[in-house]
Structures are given as C-alpha cells and as structure tokens.
C-alpha cells in the first residue's frame, strides 16, 4: 500500500462515529496504585493515560457469536484509534473469535465484563512472522496472540476474558527431532551473531509456540483486570520493555511450558493482585540466553506484591535464561492459595556454565506456603535440561549470584529449607534467612555446596524426618 493510499484508508476510518467516555463510565480506571516501596531505588509507576474516545470493534465490522473471525475488524478499529491520536478500542459483551491482535501506541484494548475474546487455533492465522524470541534466543516466529513492538502507552484491560483455543497448538508441546534440530540451528546462529532478521523459524518443523501476550521494546504498558485462559506457551511476556504494570489478573494455563508471567530483560515492572494457576513456573524473571543475553540488557527493578499462586512449578523463579543479568527484585505479601495449592519451590534460581550474567539483590518477604514439595530456597548453577547433550558450549561463563534475602517466610512442609549448589570457582555469596519458619522437613534441611556468607536469624524448621 502506498503512503497516499494508506493515508486515505486511515482517514476513511476516522469518519466512522466514535463515542466518548464520561467520568463515571465503568471503563475509567479509578482504583489507585499504592506507592511502591522497595529495598532499592524504584520509580513510582503510573498507568499510561489514554484519550477517552472509544472505538467499538462491532462498529468496524466485527460479528459476535464466536464463529466469524474478526481479525480484520479489530485491526481496523486499532488503526482508527491510533490514527485519531489514541483512545480505547472496546470489545463489547458477547463471544468474539479472532486471530492475532497487534496493538499500536496510545491504544488501550478493553475487553469489557461479559465479553470473551477467543483466539483461533488455526496456526497460519499467526503469520506473517514477527520479531520475537524463543526461550531467550532472538528470532522471527509466529505472532503472539496479542502483540506489540516498539510502542508507547499501550494497555490491555477490562473485566472480560481472553481465551486461547489450544487444540491446534497442543501437538506442538512435544519436542520431535525437527524441533530439536531447529533449536540447535538457532543456538549456533546466536553464538555466531547472525542478524535476527535472518533467523526465520515460523514453520511447522520448528514448532516454536508463541506466547499469549508479548510486548517487545515497549514503554509504559498496562495489563489489568482480565481473566486469561490457556496459552500456547508463556502467558505474559514483556520483552526488553520499560515501565510495565500487570495487576488484578486471573491467569490459568495448565499446558506445557505455560509460565504465568515472564518479565524478560525488562526494567521497572509492578506485578500485583494477580492469581496464577500454571502448568510451569508461576512467575519467572529472565534476561536472554547466552550471546543474545549478553548483547541485551538486565531485567531489573521488579516489584511483586499481593499475588496468589494456586499451582506452579515454582512460586518465583529466576532463569535459566538470565545472561543479561537479573537484579533488584522484591516480592512481598504473597501466598499459596489454600491447602490445595501446589509449588515445588518457593524461590528457585537457575543458571548454567554457558549463561554468565549475574543474579543479585533479590528480596522475598512476608510470603506463606502451606507446602513446597522441594526446597524453600533452591539455587542450581548448572541446569541444562534438554540442552545438555544437544549443543556444545561455545563460551563458558559462570554466573555471579549475590545478596539473596528471605524474611518472614512461613511454610507448612518442605523437603529442604535450603539447597544450593554453587561453583568452586565462583561460590554463591551472601544469603540471609531471617524469621523463616518451616513446620516440618522431610529431607536434608540444608544441602550446601560452595556457599559463602550464609546468615540465619530466627530460623525454625520444626520437626525433621530426614530421608536416608
């Protein structure tokens, strides 16, 4: 489309009537964000501000009922909103089927109470490929279900529901030979510095599932109020972003690799009042893999508060893709939901001999879990998973791990209080446990290898039944 035609197209969209929000409209976000406190310098994040003009998707041709695909109508509504200087694109009550939704700057995408936006599982819908990343390696892949790149002031909000039809993606959960060969190829491309645009992997041989929501290099982003169900892969993935708020979300996805939220090389983020029920880690912080991570930026200044975990492999994990470094993380006033809640580990730090980078200034305070099946705190410095025998180590770099703090932690049962496997060349240094109570320990309370400066104050592990 030429510039002249594009301008004519956008102007024609602006002739479609729009509504304007009133001060008392329920779509006006009024719930205040409490001041952010942290044991490190952290900015006070505020919601991005949007114009009050409204662009309902049915005005642009969307058809309710969950049968007709409304990808084009939603695209037109977002283009009109952006072209008018911003505002709110509204998904009204009812069921609306769509393919990928691509946001633009100054657009808030509102799914109102009683609305369900249902994402197709027809995989070709998510082409053409977009700039993305797969487990810390930059590449071009299928579009995430909701995607934004290089945007400012964007939002996904509302009391409605986002639902992924996962049937088409589910067969991709397995790792066939073609997938593993793709991972090898991408790994060596990254090590050799092949330009990202040449790393094209949106095909059914690669089988690299996209995240549900991915923001790439975006600034001032908001995700609030929504119920999110199912995901092809990681659910919420802010990648190389700045100033992000995720709050009041109900997230559930029990599929393979379906983390709840993955801030990745992202700076200044608040996660609060969220419920996570996941098939993998509930919350996990990342910062790129190996060479791509070293070329990237740290994940830093992350505050997590008032969140509840119903199920997840780890309550909070860091890594294993963390080569750009992770620092300044504060999680407080969080809990495991009810006696049926399940996690393996409360805080798990994972890296390996290829990652390099650092993990430092991590604070976890006022957290309660009825039970963790493994350790309260676990640190593993050579986690490789399927990569162990898949590829060779191109550059060996150890990870510096420093200043890890747990305070006011209550756990009913655990296998270990603390299990840390550091490296003799670069020991884990500076772990502080203060007022940590575990009702019963079923395994070895402390499994420590290459740890320096471990401090314990008011640590009560109750009864022990060490398994021989």
N, C-alpha and C positions, 0 to 999 in steps of 0.2 A: 504494500500500500504506500503510495507517495505521501509526502508531507502534506500536500494540498488536500488529498482525499482524506487523510487521517484527521485533519483539522475540520473538514466538512462533516465527517462522521461524528466527531465529538460534539460539534455544535448542534447537530441534529438531535443528539441525545439530550442535550440541555433544554430542548424545547418541551420535553416531557414534563408534566407537572410534578412538583415535589412538595412535600409537607415540611412544616417547621415545628420543632418540639416546643412545647410550653414548659414553664418552670416546674410544673407539677407532674409532667409526663413520667410514667414509671421507668422509662428508658434513661432518664437522667441519673447518673451515678452519684449518689449523695453519701453513701457510707464512708466515713472518713478513714484515711490510712493513718494509723497511730505512728508517732515518732519512732524512728528506727534507732535502737541503741546497739552498740557492738563494742567488743574489746579492741577495735582497730578503727581507723578513720573510715567512715562510711557516709556517703551522701544521703540526704533525705529525699527519697524517691517520691515522685508525684505522678498521678495518672496523666497521660497525654490529654490535651484539650482538643475537642473536635467542634466544628460548626454544628448547629442544631438542625440544619436542613436534612431531610430524610428521603431516602431513595428505596422504596419497597420493591423487592425483586419481581413481584407479580405485575407491577407497572411496566416492566421491561420484557414481559412475555413468559415469565415463569408460570408453570401449571402445577397446582397442588395435587396430591394423591399418591406420591411415591412411585409412580410408574414412568412418567415423562422425565427425561433427563434435562435438567435446567442449567447446564454448564454455561451455555451461551448467554442466557438471560442474566445470570449472575455476573458474568463478565461485563456485559453492557451496563448493568447497574453500578458496578465498581468503577468503570471508566467514566460514567457520567458524574458520579460523586467526586472522583479525583479531578476531573476536568472543571468542576464547579468550585474548586478550591477546598474540597473536603466536606465531610459530613458523616452521616450514618446510613449504611446500607442495611435494610431490615429484611429478615426472613420472617414472614408472618406465621400465625398459628397454622398447623397442619403438617403434612409429611411432604418433603421436597427432595427428590432424587437429583443428584448432581455428580459430575466428575470433579477435577481439582478446582480449588478456589485460589486465585492469585490476588493478593492484596496490593494496594498501592498506597503511597504516602498520604497521610491526613484522612484516612478512611477507617472508620470503626465499623466492623461487621457484626451486627446484632442479631442473635437468634433468640427470639422472644419466648417467654413462657408459653408452653403448649405447642411449640414448633420443634420439629425434628428434621435436621438436615442429614440426609442419608447418602453416603458416598459409595458410588458404584465399585464393584469388584472386577469390572472389565479392564484388564491391565493396560491395553492400548490407549484407554482414555487418559492415561497419565504421561503421555508423550505430547510434544517433544521433550527430550531430556533437558534437565535444568542443572545448574551448578549446585553441587551438594557435597556430601561426604559419606563414606561408609566406614563405620567403626574407626573414626579418626583419620582416614585417608581421603584426601580431597579428590573429587571426581565429578563426572556428569552422570546422573542417574534419573530414574523415573521421578516425576514431581511428587512431592509430599501431597497429602490430601488438601491441606491448607499451606500455602507457601508465600513467602515474601522475601525479596532480595533488595538490598541497598535502599530500604525505605526508612522514613522517619515518621513518627507519630502514627502508629497503627494500633488497632485493637480488635480482639475477638471477644465479644461479651454476650450477656443475656442469660436468662434462666431456662433456655431451651436445651436441646440435646444434639450432640454431634455423634453420629453412628457410622462406623465403618462396616460395610459388608465384607467379612473377612474370608468368605469361601474361596474366592479366586486367588487370594494370597496364601492361604494355608498350605497348599502343596509346596510352596517355596520355603517353608520352615526348615526342611531337611537341607543337608549340605552335600549334594551329589558331586561327582568328580568335576563336572564343568564349573560349578560354583567355586570349588577349592582351587582349580586352575586359574580362575578369574582373580581370586584373592592373591595368589602368587604373583600374577602379572601386575596387579595394582601395587602391591608391596614394592616390587623392584622398580616400577615407574616412579614411585615417590622417592625411593632411595637415589635414583638417578636424576631427579629433578625434572622429569618430563612435564611440560606445561599442562596445567589442569584441563584445559580445553581439549587436549589430545587424549585424555583418559575417559573415553566414552564407554559406559557399561550398562546402558539401558537396553537390555535384551534378556530373553528367557533362558539363555545359557548362564549368564552371570547370576541371575536370581537374587539380586540385591534389593530387598524390600525397602521402601521409603518410610520415613517417619509419618505420623499423622499430621503434626503441626511442625513446620520448620521455618524459622526466621533466620536468614543469613545476612550478616553485616547490617542489621537494622538497629535503629536507635530510638529510644522512647516507645516501648511496646507494652501492651496490656493484654492479658488473658484473664477474664474474670467471669465468675458466676455459673459457668457451663457444666453440664453433665457430659462426659466424654466416654464413649463405649467402643471397645475393640480398637485395635491398631495393627497395621501390617508389621510394625517394627517399634522402635522407640516412640513414645506417645507425644511428648512435647520436647522439642529440640531447638533451643535458641543457640545458634552457632555464630561465634565471633560478633556478638551483639553487645550493646551498652544500654544501661538503664531499662531494665525489664521487670515488670510486676506480674506475678501469677498468683491469683488469690481466689478463694471461695470456689474451688473446683472439685468436682466429684469424678474421679478418674478410675476406670476399671478396664483392664485388658489382661486376660489370662493366657494369651498366646505366647509363642516362642520369642524371646528377646524383647518382650514388651515392657521395658522400663517405664516408670511413670513420668519422670521429668529429668532431662539431661542437659543442664547448662554446660556449654562446651566452648572454651576459650571466650567466655562471656564475662563482662565486667559490670558490677553494680546490679545486683538482682535481689528482689524480695520474693520469697515464696511463703504464703501464709494462708491459714484456714482451709487447707486442702485435705481431701481424703483420697488415699491411694490404695488400690487393690490390684496387684500386678502379678504377671507371670515371670517377672525377673526383678531386678532391683527397684525399690520404690522411688528413691531419689538418688541420683548418681551424678557426680561432677566430673567433667572430662576436659582435656586440653590438647587434643590431637595425638596422633601416633607418630613416634619416631621423627623422621626428617620433616614431614609436614607439620608436626607439632613444634619442632624447633624453629621453623620458619614462621610460626604463628604467634600467638600471644597467650599470656596466662589467663586462667579462669580465676577471678579474684573478686573479693568484696561480695560475698553471697550470704544473705541472712535468711534463715528458715525458721518460722515460728508458728505455733498453734496448729500444727499439722497432725493428722491421724493416719496411721498405717493399718490397713486391715490385713493385707498379705503382701509379701515381697521377699525376695531372696535376702536382701539387706535393707535395713531401715535407711541408712545413709551409706553410700559407697563413694569412694574416690578412685578413679582409674577404671580399667587399667590403661586406657588411652589418656595419658596426662603429661605428655612430653613437653608441652609449653609451660607446665608448672601450674599448681593449684595452691592458692594461699588466701588467708583472711576469710575463713568460713565460720559462721556462728549459727548453730542450731540450738534452739531453746524452746521450752514449754511444748513439747511434742509427746505423743503417746502411741502405744499399740492398742488397737481397738478391741475391747472386751477380752474375755478369756479364750475366744476362738481365733484371735489374731495370731499371725504366724510370720516370723522372720528368722533367718539363720543367724544373722549377726546384727548388732546394733550399729557399730561403726566399723567399716571394713576399708582399709587402704590397700590397694593392689597395684603393683608395677612389675617390671622385669628388667633384665640386663640390657635390653635394647631401648628402653624408654628415656633414660636420662631425666632431665627436668627436676622438679622439687615438689614436695608437699610440706607446707609449713603454716603455722598459725591456725590450727584447727581447734575450735571450741564447741563442746557439746555440753549443754547444761539443762537441768530440770526436765529429764526425759524418763518415762516409765514404760516398762515392758513386762507383761506377765511372764513371758518365756522367750528365750532365744535358744535355738537348737544347737548352736555352736558357741561362739565367744561374744562377750560384751564388747571387747575391742580386739580386732584382729588386723595384723599387718603382714602382708606377704610380698616379698621383694623379687620373686621370680615366678609369677603367674604367666603361663603361656597358652593355656587352653589348646585349641586346635592348631595354633601356630607353631607349637613346639618342634615338630618334625616336618612342617610344611615348607619353611623357608630358612635360609641361613642368616646368621647375624651379620649384618653389613657393618654396623658400627656398634661397639659395645660401650654403653654408657649407663652407669648406675644412677639411682635416684636419691637425692638428699631428702631425708624425712626428719623434720624438726618441729618441736613445740606442739605436741598433741595433748589436749586437755579435756578431761571428763569430770564434771562436777554435778553433784545432786542427781545421781542416777539410781533408779530403783528397778531391779529385775527380779522376778519371782524365781525362775530357774534358768540355769545356763550350764553348758558343758565346761566352759573356761571363763575365768574372769578376764584374762588377757593372754593372747597368743601372738607373739611377734617373732618373725624370722627375718632378722636383719642380715646385712652383709659384713663380713670381717673387714673388708676394705673400706666400708662406709657404714658404720653402725647407725641404727636408728637412735636419735638423741633427743632427750627432753620430753618424757611422757609424765603427765601428772594426773593422778586419780585422787579426787577429793570427795569425801562423803558419797562413796559408791557402795550400794548395798545389794547383795545377791542372796536370795533366800536359801538356795541350795545349788551346789556344784556337783555335777555328775562325773566330771573328768578331772584332769590335772588343772588345778586352779591357775597356775602360771607356767606358760611354756615360752621361754625366753631364749633367744639366740641373737647375740650381737646387739645388745641394747645398752645404752649408756644414759645415766641421769634419769632413772625411773624413780618417781616420788609417789608415795602413797600416804594419804592422810584420812583418817576415819573411814577406812575400808573394812566392810563387814561382809564376809562371804557365807555366813551361816553354816549350815551342815554341809559336809562333803562326803561323797561316796565315789572315791576315785576308782575308775575302771582300770584294772590291772591288765 
